[in-house]
Amino acid sequence: MLLCLLGSYFFYGWWDWRFMTLILFSTILDYSIGLKLTDTEAPKTRKRLLLSSVIINLGILGFFKYFNFFIDSFREMLLTVGVEASMSELNIILPVGISFYTFQSMSYTIDLYRKKIPVERDFLRFATYISFFPQLVAGPIVRAKDFLPQLQRTITFDWNRFNSGLSLVLWGFFKKVVVADSLAPFVDLCFEAPETFSSIHLMLGVIFYSFQIYCDFSGYSDIAIGLARILGFDFPENFKTPYFSKNFSEFWTRWHITLSSWLRDYLYISLGGNRHGTFFTYRNLMITMLLGGLWHGASWVFVFWGFLHGMYLVVQRLIEQPFRSLMTKLRVPTILSAAMSIAVVYFFTCFAWIFFRAPDFEIASTVITRIASLEGFHPSTIISKFMALKGILLIGVLLIIELTNFRIHYIPLLVRKPAFRLAAFALILWAIAFFGTFGANAFIYFQF
């Protein structure tokens, strides 16, 4: 365990050794508060301890991630009422992975406060939980109840775990290097100068981005889960074919599962969930999604992305039952109704992705306006036809593999059948080498 801890700190310090002190401080803070939470039963004392953890952790996160954002927003707000204020921004470097390990550390103290888990008295074990390198910089967000017990058992090498873990690592690299990074140049051009492209070109760019961010982030998650499995640990699933969701509630049980479940358990439920009537349920949904959008980045476009998903969830609750009744009255086949629902959810998800990807509202507005104009809505107006065709084919291959995996379940076959395993590994490696785009493309979620 000590070797694992030292390796994790070396991994994190390789980026910038100065921020090792930051993650160590968070670790010591919540470890100490956890011990005190366990050693006292006084409700007021326990609440003060919990608030201390939450305020300090969020204060650190807020300073590094949102200080300049709030200063800039406050200055612009004053300008709207005619007041010009001189407020300087700071040259703050955002520590990589701070959003992930902060939420992970906070979940431990909150669960202790709720008496859902036992305290961890071994500091090295707790420090390993916070800093474990596979998921340190971009998730998945692992709960203490799931990971700390694994650190108490004896880990031995297991060929089956190695094979299944390696298959996830290779599949993750395929999604990142072959699919996401191949789509990235096309998407980047669309959002750099959208006014120069036709409607169909920009529409294709938005579709490409939906798969770029999915393959980029789920690819990292697969690599992290696979590495952990090779080392003898089990991480929770973080993506589950989200673009086949039939409603937005389902989407958020399939997309970035560990974050959405964190927001549900520690924010939405803490606000009251759906326990106090319709109005408060809608309010809690909106607050949760707005803060979820802000978690992704210090920009109003991220907040608006969260607002859109909050509205989607509210509207879904309003129309879900009438829609089902209508489908029943019209005797629409279940498979057709499901296909329609999937298409609608994907369309509005892509619409929200425009704001997630655009650097500002002006670019997002231009993209939407150009697409809605249907100007040049013909395949011949697509620039970079090779990149477009390659992207379409890669997305097709991805969808075929993920759809067939529902029935075939490749990983158990890889474990049981050596010949199938070698063929699959060779095919993925060949595809990565032949179709991969190798550049300096960092994982998208490193910035969050």
VEXDO-297523 format. One record per residue (C-alpha): z, x, y; residue in three letters; residue number from 1. Coordinates in Angstrom, 1 decimal, decimal comma. Each point is the difference from the previous one (the first is absolute). Layout:
% VEXDO-297523
{{Z; X; Y}; ALA; NUM}
...
% end
This chain:
% VEXDO-297523
{{0,0; 0,0; 0,0}; MET; 1}
{{0,8; 2,9; 2,4}; LEU; 2}
{{-3,5; 1,4; -0,7}; LEU; 3}
{{-1,5; -3,4; 0,8}; CYS; 4}
{{2,0; -0,2; 3,2}; LEU; 5}
{{-0,9; 3,5; 1,2}; LEU; 6}
{{-3,7; -0,6; -0,9}; GLY; 7}
{{0,0; -3,2; 2,0}; SER; 8}
{{1,5; 1,7; 3,1}; TYR; 9}
{{-2,5; 2,9; -0,4}; PHE; 10}
{{-2,8; -2,6; -0,2}; PHE; 11}
{{1,2; -1,8; 3,2}; TYR; 12}
{{0,8; 3,2; 1,8}; GLY; 13}
{{-3,5; 1,4; -0,6}; TRP; 14}
{{-1,3; -2,4; 2,6}; TRP; 15}
{{2,6; 0,8; 2,6}; ASP; 16}
{{3,3; 1,6; -1,0}; TRP; 17}
{{1,8; -1,3; 3,1}; ARG; 18}
{{-0,1; -3,6; -1,3}; PHE; 19}
{{1,9; 1,0; -3,2}; MET; 20}
{{3,1; -0,3; 2,2}; THR; 21}
{{-0,9; -3,6; 0,9}; LEU; 22}
{{-0,3; -1,2; -3,6}; ILE; 23}
{{3,2; 1,9; -0,9}; LEU; 24}
{{1,8; -1,7; 2,9}; PHE; 25}
{{-1,1; -3,5; -1,2}; SER; 26}
{{1,1; 0,9; -3,6}; THR; 27}
{{3,4; 1,2; 1,1}; ILE; 28}
{{0,5; -3,0; 2,3}; LEU; 29}
{{-0,7; -2,7; -2,7}; ASP; 30}
{{1,7; 1,9; -2,7}; TYR; 31}
{{3,2; 0,2; 2,1}; SER; 32}
{{-0,3; -3,6; 1,1}; ILE; 33}
{{-0,6; -1,1; -3,6}; GLY; 34}
{{3,3; 1,6; -1,1}; LEU; 35}
{{1,9; -1,6; 2,8}; LYS; 36}
{{-1,6; -3,4; -0,7}; LEU; 37}
{{1,3; 0,2; -3,6}; THR; 38}
{{3,5; 1,2; 1,0}; ASP; 39}
{{0,7; -2,9; 2,3}; THR; 40}
{{0,1; -3,8; -0,5}; GLU; 41}
{{0,7; -0,9; 3,7}; ALA; 42}
{{-3,0; -2,2; 1,1}; PRO; 43}
{{0,0; 1,2; 3,6}; LYS; 44}
{{0,1; 3,7; -1,0}; THR; 45}
{{-2,7; -0,5; -2,6}; ARG; 46}
{{-2,2; -1,7; 2,6}; LYS; 47}
{{0,6; 2,8; 2,6}; ARG; 48}
{{-1,0; 2,5; -2,6}; LEU; 49}
{{-3,2; -1,8; -0,9}; LEU; 50}
{{-0,9; -0,5; 3,7}; LEU; 51}
{{0,6; 3,8; 0,5}; SER; 52}
{{-2,5; 0,8; -2,7}; SER; 53}
{{-2,6; -2,5; 1,2}; VAL; 54}
{{0,3; 1,0; 3,7}; ILE; 55}
{{0,0; 3,7; -0,6}; ILE; 56}
{{-2,9; -0,1; -2,5}; ASN; 57}
{{-2,1; -2,3; 2,2}; LEU; 58}
{{1,0; 1,9; 3,1}; GLY; 59}
{{-1,4; 3,2; -1,5}; ILE; 60}
{{-3,1; -1,8; -1,2}; LEU; 61}
{{-0,4; -1,7; 3,3}; GLY; 62}
{{0,3; 3,2; 2,0}; PHE; 63}
{{-2,6; 1,9; -1,9}; PHE; 64}
{{-2,4; -2,8; -0,6}; LYS; 65}
{{0,3; -2,4; 2,9}; TYR; 66}
{{1,5; 1,8; 3,0}; PHE; 67}
{{-3,3; 0,7; 1,8}; ASN; 68}
{{-1,3; -3,4; -1,1}; PHE; 69}
{{2,9; -1,9; 1,7}; PHE; 70}
{{-0,2; 2,2; 3,1}; ILE; 71}
{{-3,7; -0,6; 0,4}; ASP; 72}
{{0,4; -3,7; -0,6}; SER; 73}
{{2,8; -0,3; 2,5}; PHE; 74}
{{-2,0; 1,9; 2,6}; ARG; 75}
{{-3,0; -2,3; -0,5}; GLU; 76}
{{2,2; -3,1; 0,2}; MET; 77}
{{1,4; 1,2; 3,4}; LEU; 78}
{{-3,6; 0,6; 1,2}; LEU; 79}
{{-0,9; -3,6; -0,7}; THR; 80}
{{2,6; -1,1; 2,6}; VAL; 81}
{{-1,0; 2,7; 2,5}; GLY; 82}
{{2,6; 2,6; -0,7}; VAL; 83}
{{-1,1; 3,5; -0,7}; GLU; 84}
{{2,5; 2,0; -1,9}; ALA; 85}
{{-0,1; 3,7; -0,8}; SER; 86}
{{1,2; 0,4; -3,5}; MET; 87}
{{-1,1; 3,0; -2,1}; SER; 88}
{{-0,8; -0,1; -3,7}; GLU; 89}
{{1,4; 2,6; -2,3}; LEU; 90}
{{-2,0; 2,2; -2,3}; ASN; 91}
{{1,5; -1,4; -3,2}; ILE; 92}
{{-1,3; 1,0; -3,4}; ILE; 93}
{{0,3; -2,9; -2,5}; LEU; 94}
{{1,7; 1,3; -3,2}; PRO; 95}
{{-2,2; -0,8; -3,0}; VAL; 96}
{{1,4; -2,6; -2,3}; GLY; 97}
{{3,0; -0,9; 2,3}; ILE; 98}
{{-0,8; -3,8; -0,2}; SER; 99}
{{0,1; 0,2; -3,8}; PHE; 100}
{{3,2; 2,0; -0,6}; TYR; 101}
{{1,8; -1,8; 2,8}; THR; 102}
{{-0,6; -3,4; -1,6}; PHE; 103}
{{0,9; 1,5; -3,4}; GLN; 104}
{{3,3; 1,4; 1,2}; SER; 105}
{{0,9; -3,2; 1,9}; MET; 106}
{{-0,7; -2,1; -3,1}; SER; 107}
{{2,8; 2,0; -1,8}; TYR; 108}
{{2,7; -0,8; 2,6}; THR; 109}
{{-1,1; -3,6; 0,3}; ILE; 110}
{{0,2; -0,5; -3,7}; ASP; 111}
{{3,4; 1,7; -0,1}; LEU; 112}
{{1,2; -2,4; 2,8}; TYR; 113}
{{-1,2; -2,9; -2,0}; ARG; 114}
{{1,7; 1,4; -3,1}; LYS; 115}
{{-3,3; 0,0; -2,0}; LYS; 116}
{{0,2; 3,6; -1,2}; ILE; 117}
{{2,8; 2,5; -0,8}; PRO; 118}
{{0,6; 2,9; 2,4}; VAL; 119}
{{-1,6; 3,4; -0,8}; GLU; 120}
{{2,7; 2,7; 0,3}; ARG; 121}
{{-2,2; 2,9; -1,1}; ASP; 122}
{{-1,5; 1,4; 3,3}; PHE; 123}
{{-2,8; 1,9; -1,8}; LEU; 124}
{{-1,0; -3,1; -1,8}; ARG; 125}
{{-0,1; -2,1; 3,1}; PHE; 126}
{{-1,9; 2,8; 1,9}; ALA; 127}
{{-2,6; 0,1; -2,7}; THR; 128}
{{-0,4; -3,8; 0,2}; TYR; 129}
{{-0,7; 0,2; 3,7}; ILE; 130}
{{-2,3; 3,0; 0,0}; SER; 131}
{{-1,8; -0,2; -3,4}; PHE; 132}
{{-3,4; 1,5; 0,8}; PHE; 133}
{{-2,6; -2,2; -1,7}; PRO; 134}
{{0,7; -3,0; 2,3}; GLN; 135}
{{1,8; 1,7; 2,9}; LEU; 136}
{{-2,8; -0,1; 2,6}; VAL; 137}
{{-1,8; -3,3; -0,8}; ALA; 138}
{{1,9; -2,1; -2,5}; GLY; 139}
{{0,4; -2,0; -2,1}; PRO; 140}
{{3,4; -0,8; 1,5}; ILE; 141}
{{2,3; 0,3; -3,0}; VAL; 142}
{{3,4; -1,9; -0,2}; ARG; 143}
{{3,2; 1,8; -0,9}; ALA; 144}
{{0,6; -2,4; -2,9}; LYS; 145}
{{-3,3; 0,9; -1,5}; ASP; 146}
{{0,1; 3,8; 0,4}; PHE; 147}
{{3,6; 1,3; 0,1}; LEU; 148}
{{0,7; -1,1; -3,6}; PRO; 149}
{{-3,0; 2,0; -1,1}; GLN; 150}
{{1,5; 3,1; 1,4}; LEU; 151}
{{3,0; -0,3; -2,3}; GLN; 152}
{{-2,0; 0,2; -3,2}; ARG; 153}
{{-1,3; 3,1; -1,7}; THR; 154}
{{-3,7; 0,5; 0,6}; ILE; 155}
{{-2,1; 1,4; -2,8}; THR; 156}
{{-3,8; 0,6; -0,1}; PHE; 157}
{{-1,9; -2,9; -1,4}; ASP; 158}
{{-3,7; 0,2; -0,8}; TRP; 159}
{{-0,5; -3,7; 0,4}; ASN; 160}
{{1,5; 0,0; 3,4}; ARG; 161}
{{-2,1; 3,1; 0,9}; PHE; 162}
{{-3,2; -1,7; -1,1}; ASN; 163}
{{0,7; -3,3; 1,8}; SER; 164}
{{1,2; 1,8; 3,1}; GLY; 165}
{{-3,0; 2,3; 0,1}; LEU; 166}
{{-2,3; -2,9; -0,3}; SER; 167}
{{1,6; -1,6; 3,1}; LEU; 168}
{{-0,3; 3,3; 1,9}; VAL; 169}
{{-3,7; 0,3; -0,8}; LEU; 170}
{{-0,7; -3,6; 0,8}; TRP; 171}
{{1,9; 0,4; 3,3}; GLY; 172}
{{-2,1; 3,0; 0,9}; PHE; 173}
{{-3,2; -1,9; -1,0}; PHE; 174}
{{1,0; -2,9; 2,4}; LYS; 175}
{{0,8; 2,5; 2,8}; LYS; 176}
{{-2,6; 2,7; -0,3}; VAL; 177}
{{-2,9; -2,0; -1,4}; VAL; 178}
{{0,4; -3,5; 1,5}; VAL; 179}
{{2,2; 0,2; 3,2}; ALA; 180}
{{-1,3; 3,3; 1,3}; ASP; 181}
{{-3,6; -1,0; -0,7}; SER; 182}
{{0,5; -3,2; 2,0}; LEU; 183}
{{1,8; 1,7; 2,9}; ALA; 184}
{{-3,0; 1,5; 1,9}; PRO; 185}
{{-1,8; -3,4; 0,1}; PHE; 186}
{{3,2; -1,7; 1,2}; VAL; 187}
{{0,8; 2,7; 2,6}; ASP; 188}
{{-3,4; -0,4; 1,6}; LEU; 189}
{{0,3; -3,8; 0,2}; CYS; 190}
{{3,4; 0,2; 1,8}; PHE; 191}
{{-0,9; 2,9; 2,3}; GLU; 192}
{{-2,9; -1,7; 1,7}; ALA; 193}
{{-0,4; -3,6; -1,3}; PRO; 194}
{{-2,3; -1,0; 2,8}; GLU; 195}
{{-2,8; 2,1; -1,4}; THR; 196}
{{-0,1; -1,7; -3,4}; PHE; 197}
{{-1,4; -3,3; -1,3}; SER; 198}
{{2,0; -2,9; -1,2}; SER; 199}
{{-0,6; 0,6; -3,6}; ILE; 200}
{{0,7; 3,7; 0,3}; HIS; 201}
{{3,4; -0,7; 1,6}; LEU; 202}
{{0,8; -2,7; -2,6}; MET; 203}
{{-0,7; 2,5; -2,7}; LEU; 204}
{{2,2; 2,5; 1,8}; GLY; 205}
{{2,9; -2,5; 0,0}; VAL; 206}
{{-0,4; -0,7; -3,7}; ILE; 207}
{{-0,2; 3,7; -0,7}; PHE; 208}
{{3,2; 0,6; 2,0}; TYR; 209}
{{1,8; -2,7; -2,1}; SER; 210}
{{-0,8; 2,1; -3,1}; PHE; 211}
{{0,5; 3,3; 1,7}; GLN; 212}
{{3,6; -0,7; 0,9}; ILE; 213}
{{0,7; -1,7; -3,4}; TYR; 214}
{{-1,4; 3,0; -2,0}; CYS; 215}
{{1,6; 2,5; 2,3}; ASP; 216}
{{3,5; -1,4; -0,1}; PHE; 217}
{{-0,1; -1,4; -3,6}; SER; 218}
{{-1,5; 3,3; -1,0}; GLY; 219}
{{3,0; 1,9; 1,4}; TYR; 220}
{{2,3; -2,4; -1,7}; SER; 221}
{{-1,7; 0,5; -3,3}; ASP; 222}
{{0,3; 3,8; 0,4}; ILE; 223}
{{3,7; -0,3; 0,9}; ALA; 224}
{{0,8; -2,4; -2,9}; ILE; 225}
{{-2,0; 2,2; -2,4}; GLY; 226}
{{1,8; 3,2; 1,1}; LEU; 227}
{{3,4; -1,7; -0,3}; ALA; 228}
{{-0,9; -1,2; -3,5}; ARG; 229}
{{-1,1; 3,4; -1,1}; ILE; 230}
{{3,4; 1,3; 1,2}; LEU; 231}
{{1,8; -2,7; -1,9}; GLY; 232}
{{0,6; -2,6; 2,6}; PHE; 233}
{{-1,2; -3,6; 0,5}; ASP; 234}
{{-1,1; -1,2; 3,5}; PHE; 235}
{{-0,8; -3,7; 0,8}; PRO; 236}
{{-3,5; -1,2; 0,2}; GLU; 237}
{{-1,2; 0,0; 3,7}; ASN; 238}
{{-3,5; -1,7; -0,2}; PHE; 239}
{{-1,3; -2,7; -2,3}; LYS; 240}
{{-3,6; -0,9; 0,8}; THR; 241}
{{1,0; -1,6; 3,4}; PRO; 242}
{{-3,5; -1,1; 0,9}; TYR; 243}
{{0,1; -2,6; -2,9}; PHE; 244}
{{2,9; -1,8; 1,6}; SER; 245}
{{-0,4; -3,8; 0,4}; LYS; 246}
{{2,4; -0,3; 2,9}; ASN; 247}
{{1,7; 2,3; 2,5}; PHE; 248}
{{3,4; -0,3; -1,7}; SER; 249}
{{-1,6; 1,4; -3,2}; GLU; 250}
{{-1,8; 2,7; 2,0}; PHE; 251}
{{3,3; 1,3; 1,2}; TRP; 252}
{{1,3; 0,1; -3,6}; THR; 253}
{{-3,1; 2,2; -0,9}; ARG; 254}
{{-0,4; 2,2; 3,1}; TRP; 255}
{{2,4; 2,8; 0,7}; HIS; 256}
{{2,5; -1,8; -2,2}; ILE; 257}
{{2,9; 2,3; 0,6}; THR; 258}
{{-0,2; -0,5; 3,8}; LEU; 259}
{{-0,6; -3,7; -0,1}; SER; 260}
{{2,9; -0,5; -2,4}; SER; 261}
{{2,2; 2,2; 2,2}; TRP; 262}
{{-0,9; -2,1; 3,1}; LEU; 263}
{{0,7; -3,2; -2,0}; ARG; 264}
{{3,4; 1,1; -1,5}; ASP; 265}
{{1,4; 1,9; 3,0}; TYR; 266}
{{-1,5; -1,7; 3,0}; LEU; 267}
{{-1,4; -3,5; -0,8}; TYR; 268}
{{2,9; -1,0; -2,2}; ILE; 269}
{{2,5; 1,6; 2,5}; SER; 270}
{{-1,5; -2,2; 2,7}; LEU; 271}
{{0,6; -3,1; -2,1}; GLY; 272}
{{-3,1; -0,1; -2,0}; GLY; 273}
{{-1,0; -3,6; -0,7}; ASN; 274}
{{3,6; -1,3; -0,1}; ARG; 275}
{{0,3; -1,7; 3,4}; HIS; 276}
{{-3,0; -2,3; 0,2}; GLY; 277}
{{-3,7; 0,3; 0,8}; THR; 278}
{{0,2; 1,3; 3,6}; PHE; 279}
{{2,3; 2,9; -0,9}; PHE; 280}
{{-2,1; 0,8; -3,1}; THR; 281}
{{-3,0; 0,4; 2,2}; TYR; 282}
{{1,9; 1,9; 2,6}; ARG; 283}
{{1,3; 2,4; -2,7}; ASN; 284}
{{-3,5; 0,5; -1,4}; LEU; 285}
{{-1,3; 0,9; 3,4}; MET; 286}
{{2,8; 2,4; 0,8}; ILE; 287}
{{-0,4; 1,7; -3,3}; THR; 288}
{{-3,8; 0,4; 0,3}; MET; 289}
{{0,2; 1,1; 3,6}; LEU; 290}
{{2,5; 2,7; -0,9}; LEU; 291}
{{-2,0; 0,9; -3,0}; GLY; 292}
{{-3,0; 0,5; 2,2}; GLY; 293}
{{2,0; 2,2; 2,4}; LEU; 294}
{{1,3; 2,0; -3,0}; TRP; 295}
{{-3,6; 1,1; -0,6}; HIS; 296}
{{-0,4; 1,6; 3,4}; GLY; 297}
{{1,0; 0,2; 3,7}; ALA; 298}
{{-2,9; -2,2; 1,3}; SER; 299}
{{-0,4; -3,6; 1,0}; TRP; 300}
{{-3,0; -0,3; -2,3}; VAL; 301}
{{2,3; 0,5; -2,9}; PHE; 302}
{{2,4; -2,6; 1,4}; VAL; 303}
{{-2,9; -2,4; 0,3}; PHE; 304}
{{-1,1; 0,7; -3,6}; TRP; 305}
{{3,6; -0,9; -1,0}; GLY; 306}
{{-0,3; -3,2; 2,2}; PHE; 307}
{{-3,2; -1,0; -1,7}; LEU; 308}
{{1,6; 0,3; -3,5}; HIS; 309}
{{3,0; -1,9; 1,2}; GLY; 310}
{{-2,3; -2,8; 1,2}; MET; 311}
{{-1,9; 0,1; -3,3}; TYR; 312}
{{3,3; -0,6; -1,9}; LEU; 313}
{{1,1; -2,8; 2,3}; VAL; 314}
{{-3,4; -1,8; -0,1}; VAL; 315}
{{-0,1; 0,5; -3,8}; GLN; 316}
{{3,3; -2,0; -0,3}; ARG; 317}
{{-1,4; -2,7; 2,2}; LEU; 318}
{{-3,3; -0,5; -1,8}; ILE; 319}
{{0,8; 1,1; -3,6}; GLU; 320}
{{1,0; -3,5; -1,3}; GLN; 321}
{{-2,8; -1,9; 1,8}; PRO; 322}
{{-2,5; 2,5; -1,3}; PHE; 323}
{{1,1; -0,5; -3,6}; ARG; 324}
{{-0,1; -3,8; 0,4}; SER; 325}
{{-3,5; 0,2; 1,4}; LEU; 326}
{{-1,2; 2,2; -2,9}; MET; 327}
{{1,5; -2,4; -2,5}; THR; 328}
{{-1,5; -3,1; 1,7}; LYS; 329}
{{-3,5; 1,7; 0,1}; LEU; 330}
{{0,5; 1,2; -3,6}; ARG; 331}
{{-1,0; 3,5; 0,9}; VAL; 332}
{{0,2; 2,3; -3,1}; PRO; 333}
{{3,0; 2,3; 0,0}; THR; 334}
{{-2,1; 3,1; -0,2}; ILE; 335}
{{-2,1; -1,1; 3,0}; LEU; 336}
{{3,1; -0,9; 2,0}; SER; 337}
{{1,5; 3,4; -0,8}; ALA; 338}
{{-3,2; 1,8; 1,0}; ALA; 339}
{{-0,1; -1,8; 3,3}; MET; 340}
{{3,7; 0,9; 0,7}; SER; 341}
{{-0,6; 3,7; -0,9}; ILE; 342}
{{-3,0; 0,1; 2,4}; ALA; 343}
{{1,9; -1,6; 2,8}; VAL; 344}
{{3,0; 2,3; -0,4}; VAL; 345}
{{-2,3; 3,1; -0,1}; TYR; 346}
{{-1,9; -1,2; 3,1}; PHE; 347}
{{3,1; -0,4; 2,1}; PHE; 348}
{{1,5; 3,2; -1,4}; THR; 349}
{{-3,1; 1,9; 1,1}; CYS; 350}
{{0,2; -1,7; 3,4}; PHE; 351}
{{3,6; 1,4; 0,4}; ALA; 352}
{{-1,1; 3,4; -1,2}; TRP; 353}
{{-2,3; 0,3; 3,1}; ILE; 354}
{{3,1; 0,2; 2,2}; PHE; 355}
{{1,8; 2,3; -2,5}; PHE; 356}
{{-2,9; 2,5; 0,2}; ARG; 357}
{{-1,1; -0,3; 3,6}; ALA; 358}
{{1,7; 2,4; 2,4}; PRO; 359}
{{0,4; -2,7; 2,6}; ASP; 360}
{{-0,7; -3,7; 0,7}; PHE; 361}
{{-3,3; 0,9; 1,9}; GLU; 362}
{{-1,5; 1,6; -3,1}; ILE; 363}
{{1,2; -2,8; -2,2}; ALA; 364}
{{-1,4; -2,7; 2,3}; SER; 365}
{{-3,4; 1,8; 0,1}; THR; 366}
{{-0,1; 0,1; -3,8}; VAL; 367}
{{0,8; -3,7; -0,3}; ILE; 368}
{{-2,4; -1,0; 2,8}; THR; 369}
{{-2,9; 2,0; -1,5}; ARG; 370}
{{0,6; -1,4; -3,5}; ILE; 371}
{{0,2; -3,6; 1,3}; ALA; 372}
{{-3,2; 0,4; 2,0}; SER; 373}
{{-2,0; 0,5; -3,2}; LEU; 374}
{{-2,2; 2,3; 2,0}; GLU; 375}
{{-2,2; 2,1; -2,3}; GLY; 376}
{{1,4; -1,8; -3,1}; PHE; 377}
{{-2,5; 1,6; -2,4}; HIS; 378}
{{0,4; 2,9; -2,5}; PRO; 379}
{{-2,7; 1,9; 1,8}; SER; 380}
{{2,3; 0,5; 3,0}; THR; 381}
{{2,6; 1,9; -2,0}; ILE; 382}
{{0,1; 3,6; 1,0}; ILE; 383}
{{0,9; 2,6; -2,6}; SER; 384}
{{-1,4; -2,0; -2,9}; LYS; 385}
{{0,9; 2,6; -2,5}; PHE; 386}
{{3,7; -0,1; 0,9}; MET; 387}
{{-0,1; -3,8; 0,0}; ALA; 388}
{{-1,6; -0,2; -3,4}; LEU; 389}
{{2,3; 2,6; -1,4}; LYS; 390}
{{3,0; -1,9; 1,4}; GLY; 391}
{{-1,2; -3,3; -1,5}; ILE; 392}
{{-0,5; 1,6; -3,4}; LEU; 393}
{{3,4; 1,7; 0,0}; LEU; 394}
{{1,8; -3,3; 1,0}; ILE; 395}
{{-1,9; -1,7; -2,8}; GLY; 396}
{{1,1; 2,6; -2,6}; VAL; 397}
{{3,6; -0,3; 1,3}; LEU; 398}
{{0,0; -3,8; -0,3}; LEU; 399}
{{-1,5; 0,1; -3,5}; ILE; 400}
{{2,6; 2,5; -1,2}; ILE; 401}
{{2,9; -1,9; 1,5}; GLU; 402}
{{-1,2; -3,4; -1,3}; LEU; 403}
{{-0,5; 1,2; -3,5}; THR; 404}
{{3,3; 1,8; 0,0}; ASN; 405}
{{1,6; -3,5; 0,0}; PHE; 406}
{{-1,3; -0,6; -3,5}; ARG; 407}
{{-0,3; 3,5; -1,5}; ILE; 408}
{{3,0; 1,8; 1,5}; HIS; 409}
{{-1,3; 3,6; 0,1}; TYR; 410}
{{3,2; 2,0; 0,2}; ILE; 411}
{{1,4; -1,1; -3,4}; PRO; 412}
{{-3,4; 0,8; -1,5}; LEU; 413}
{{0,1; 3,5; 1,6}; LEU; 414}
{{3,4; 0,6; -1,6}; VAL; 415}
{{-0,9; -1,2; -3,5}; ARG; 416}
{{-3,6; 1,2; -0,3}; LYS; 417}
{{-0,5; 3,8; 0,6}; PRO; 418}
{{-3,8; -0,3; -0,1}; ALA; 419}
{{-0,1; -2,8; 2,5}; PHE; 420}
{{2,5; 1,9; 2,2}; ARG; 421}
{{-2,1; 3,2; 0,0}; LEU; 422}
{{-3,2; -2,0; 0,8}; ALA; 423}
{{1,7; -1,9; 2,8}; ALA; 424}
{{1,5; 3,1; 1,6}; PHE; 425}
{{-3,3; 1,9; -0,2}; ALA; 426}
{{-1,8; -2,9; 1,5}; LEU; 427}
{{2,4; -0,3; 2,9}; ILE; 428}
{{0,0; 3,7; 0,7}; LEU; 429}
{{-3,8; 0,0; -0,1}; TRP; 430}
{{-0,1; -2,9; 2,4}; ALA; 431}
{{2,4; 1,7; 2,4}; ILE; 432}
{{-2,0; 3,2; 0,0}; ALA; 433}
{{-3,4; -1,7; 0,3}; PHE; 434}
{{0,7; -2,9; 2,3}; PHE; 435}
{{3,2; 1,1; 1,8}; GLY; 436}
{{0,0; 0,8; 3,7}; THR; 437}
{{2,1; 3,1; 0,6}; PHE; 438}
{{1,1; 0,6; 3,5}; GLY; 439}
{{3,2; 0,0; 2,1}; ALA; 440}
{{0,7; -3,7; -0,4}; ASN; 441}
{{3,7; -0,5; -0,2}; ALA; 442}
{{1,5; -3,1; -1,6}; PHE; 443}
{{-0,1; -2,8; 2,6}; ILE; 444}
{{3,7; -1,0; -0,5}; TYR; 445}
{{1,2; 3,5; 0,8}; PHE; 446}
{{-0,2; -1,1; 3,6}; GLN; 447}
{{2,5; -2,9; -0,6}; PHE; 448}
% end
